[in-house]
Amino acid sequence: MTDVAVVVSSFDGFKATWEPFRHGFEKYWPDCPWPVRFLTNNLDAPFGETVKMGDDAGQHGWSRLSRTALETMREDVVLWIHDDNWLTRPVNTDTIVSLVRLFEHDDLHLIRLSNCYLCTTFGNEHKYDARLRAIRPDSKQRCSLQPSLWRRNTLISLLVDGQSPWTFEGNAPNLAREIIDGDFCCCRERFLPLRFLTHVDPDWDEEAVRRGEWTRTAVKYAAQERIYVDFSTHPNGNKNVTVPYDHIR
């Protein structure tokens, strides 16, 4: 059986996202069978196991700290998810487990738990599972920080020092082209095993945080879930903001 951990990528500056993330995870995936490893700098996470990475050197220290944290883990596969990807629908654990079992094939590196543009994939269905498509080696979507199942060692190999999450998504697909002994996959259209705040979900427009600012999507989520989130400051607390409540009435 493949060992798995859920890894929540975060840092202390975005601690305002943690309670909404915890709310969604505990509500919509209460029977998650794997440990949750929550990456922070120095603060304690709201749930799961806190993995304290220490102080970084700004956002470009993200890749080094993330790689160091992953290297301390023993699991073969990680479900990588960011702190602003708040869960929105019940998760079918059996479905996720069935996808994890596919990593028993040594030539599988990634299953992105969302859809990609059809032009970035090839074939009608993947050889191991009809619910998946292989992502083309030359596609800019071959690697993504959207919630995904990763072979841990593959993700480690693509984390180059000095990268932020945004530069990783730009550069990692180029590095991944050199990995020719296996596939990077996404879910086929209409197969959405994990529903979360994101621009790739048909029910939502964007993540909870965009370019360091709260989004209307975050406000809408808090209203629907009847939870309190302090939208009076940016997620990192640097300055006051105008909350876009009028957009959701």
C-alpha positions in Angstrom: 0.0 0.0 0.0 1.3 3.4 -1.0 2.0 5.8 2.0 0.3 9.2 1.6 0.3 12.5 3.4 -1.8 15.6 2.8 0.5 18.6 2.7 -1.0 22.1 3.2 1.4 24.7 1.7 1.3 27.9 3.7 3.4 30.4 5.7 2.8 32.5 8.8 1.9 35.6 6.8 -1.3 34.0 5.5 -2.5 32.7 8.8 -5.9 34.4 8.2 -6.7 31.7 5.7 -6.1 28.8 8.1 -9.3 28.7 10.0 -11.5 28.8 6.8 -9.3 26.0 5.4 -9.7 24.0 8.6 -13.4 24.5 8.5 -13.8 23.2 5.0 -11.4 20.3 5.4 -13.1 19.0 8.6 -16.6 19.5 7.3 -16.1 18.1 3.8 -13.4 15.4 4.5 -13.9 14.2 8.0 -12.8 10.7 7.2 -9.5 11.6 5.5 -7.4 8.5 6.2 -4.0 10.2 5.9 -2.0 12.5 8.1 -2.3 16.2 7.4 1.1 18.0 7.4 0.6 21.8 7.6 3.6 23.9 6.6 4.2 27.1 8.6 7.2 29.2 9.5 7.0 29.4 13.3 3.4 29.3 14.2 1.3 26.3 15.2 -1.2 25.2 12.6 -5.0 25.1 13.4 -5.1 21.3 12.9 -3.0 18.3 11.8 0.7 18.1 12.3 2.6 21.4 12.1 5.8 21.3 10.1 7.7 24.4 11.0 10.1 25.5 8.3 11.6 28.5 10.0 11.9 32.0 8.6 12.2 32.5 4.8 13.8 35.1 2.7 10.6 36.6 1.3 8.4 34.8 -1.1 11.3 33.5 -3.1 12.3 31.3 -0.2 9.2 29.3 -0.7 10.7 26.6 -3.0 13.7 25.9 -0.7 11.6 25.7 2.5 9.0 23.5 0.7 11.7 21.1 -0.6 13.3 20.9 2.9 9.9 20.1 4.4 9.2 17.4 1.9 12.6 15.8 2.4 11.7 15.3 6.1 8.7 13.2 5.2 8.7 9.5 4.5 5.5 9.1 2.4 5.8 8.1 -1.3 2.9 10.3 -2.4 1.7 13.7 -1.2 -1.6 15.4 -1.8 -0.4 19.0 -2.2 -2.9 21.7 -1.5 -2.6 25.4 -0.7 -4.1 27.3 2.2 -6.6 29.2 0.0 -8.0 26.1 -1.7 -10.9 25.8 0.8 -13.0 22.6 0.2 -16.5 23.2 -1.0 -18.1 19.7 -1.4 -17.9 16.4 0.4 -14.9 14.3 -0.6 -15.4 10.7 -1.5 -12.4 9.1 0.2 -12.8 5.8 -1.8 -12.3 7.8 -5.0 -9.1 9.5 -3.8 -7.8 6.2 -2.5 -8.4 4.6 -6.0 -6.3 7.4 -7.5 -3.5 6.9 -5.0 -3.4 3.2 -5.9 -2.3 4.2 -9.4 1.0 5.3 -8.0 1.9 1.6 -7.6 2.9 2.1 -11.2 6.4 3.5 -11.1 5.9 5.6 -14.3 3.2 7.9 -12.8 4.4 11.2 -11.4 1.4 13.5 -10.9 -2.4 13.4 -10.9 -3.8 16.9 -11.0 -7.2 16.7 -9.2 -8.8 19.1 -11.7 -9.3 19.4 -15.4 -6.9 20.9 -18.0 -7.6 22.3 -21.4 -8.1 19.5 -23.9 -5.5 21.0 -26.1 -2.8 20.4 -23.4 -3.5 16.6 -23.2 -3.4 13.7 -25.6 -5.5 10.5 -25.9 -9.0 10.0 -24.8 -8.1 8.2 -21.6 -5.0 7.2 -19.7 -3.7 3.7 -19.9 -4.1 3.1 -16.2 -7.5 4.8 -15.6 -10.2 6.0 -18.0 -11.0 8.9 -15.6 -7.6 10.5 -16.4 -5.8 12.1 -19.4 -2.0 12.4 -19.8 -0.7 15.9 -20.1 1.5 16.6 -23.1 5.2 16.9 -22.2 5.4 20.4 -23.9 2.3 21.7 -22.1 2.7 24.7 -19.7 0.1 22.9 -17.5 2.2 19.8 -17.0 3.0 21.0 -13.5 0.6 22.9 -11.4 0.1 23.9 -7.7 -3.5 23.2 -8.0 -4.4 20.5 -5.5 -2.7 17.4 -6.9 -1.4 13.9 -6.0 2.4 14.0 -6.5 5.1 11.4 -6.3 7.0 13.1 -3.5 10.4 12.7 -5.0 9.3 14.1 -8.3 8.0 17.3 -6.7 11.2 17.6 -4.7 13.3 17.4 -7.9 11.3 20.3 -9.5 11.6 22.7 -6.5 14.5 24.9 -7.5 15.9 27.4 -4.9 14.8 31.0 -5.3 11.3 30.3 -6.7 8.0 31.6 -5.5 4.8 29.6 -6.2 4.2 31.7 -9.3 7.7 31.3 -10.8 7.5 27.5 -10.0 4.4 27.2 -12.1 6.2 29.0 -14.9 9.5 27.1 -14.7 8.6 23.6 -13.5 6.8 22.5 -16.7 10.1 23.1 -18.6 12.1 21.0 -16.1 9.4 18.3 -16.2 9.9 17.9 -20.0 13.2 16.2 -19.1 11.3 13.5 -17.2 10.6 11.1 -20.0 10.0 7.9 -18.0 6.5 8.5 -16.9 3.3 10.5 -17.1 1.8 13.7 -15.6 -2.0 13.4 -15.6 -5.1 15.5 -15.0 -8.7 14.5 -14.5 -10.9 14.1 -17.5 -13.8 16.5 -18.1 -16.7 16.2 -15.6 -14.5 14.1 -13.2 -13.9 16.4 -10.2 -12.8 14.2 -7.3 -11.9 17.2 -5.1 -14.0 20.4 -5.1 -12.3 23.5 -3.8 -12.1 27.3 -4.3 -10.4 27.8 -7.6 -10.8 29.3 -11.0 -10.8 25.9 -12.6 -14.0 24.8 -10.8 -17.2 25.5 -12.7 -19.0 26.8 -9.6 -16.3 29.3 -8.6 -14.4 32.2 -10.1 -11.1 32.1 -8.3 -9.2 31.1 -5.1 -9.8 32.8 -1.8 -6.7 34.9 -2.2 -5.4 36.5 -5.4 -2.1 38.4 -5.6 -2.2 38.7 -1.8 -5.7 40.1 -1.6 -9.0 38.6 -0.6 -11.4 37.9 -3.4 -15.2 38.1 -3.8 -15.1 34.3 -3.9 -13.7 34.2 -0.3 -16.4 36.5 0.9 -19.1 34.4 -0.8 -17.7 31.2 0.7 -17.7 32.7 4.2 -21.3 33.8 3.8 -22.4 30.5 2.5 -20.6 28.5 5.1 -21.7 30.9 7.9 -18.2 31.3 9.2 -16.4 34.4 10.4 -13.4 35.6 8.5 -11.7 39.0 9.2 -11.8 40.6 5.8 -10.9 44.1 7.2 -7.2 43.6 6.4 -5.3 41.8 3.7 -4.6 38.1 4.4 -1.1 39.1 5.5 -2.4 41.9 7.7 -0.4 44.6 6.0 -3.1 47.1 5.3 -6.8 47.7 5.5 -9.0 46.8 2.5 -12.6 47.5 1.4 -14.6 44.3 1.7 -16.5 43.6 -1.5 -19.7 42.5 0.2 -22.0 44.3 -2.2 -20.9 42.0 -4.9 -22.5 38.9 -3.3 -25.8 40.3 -2.2 
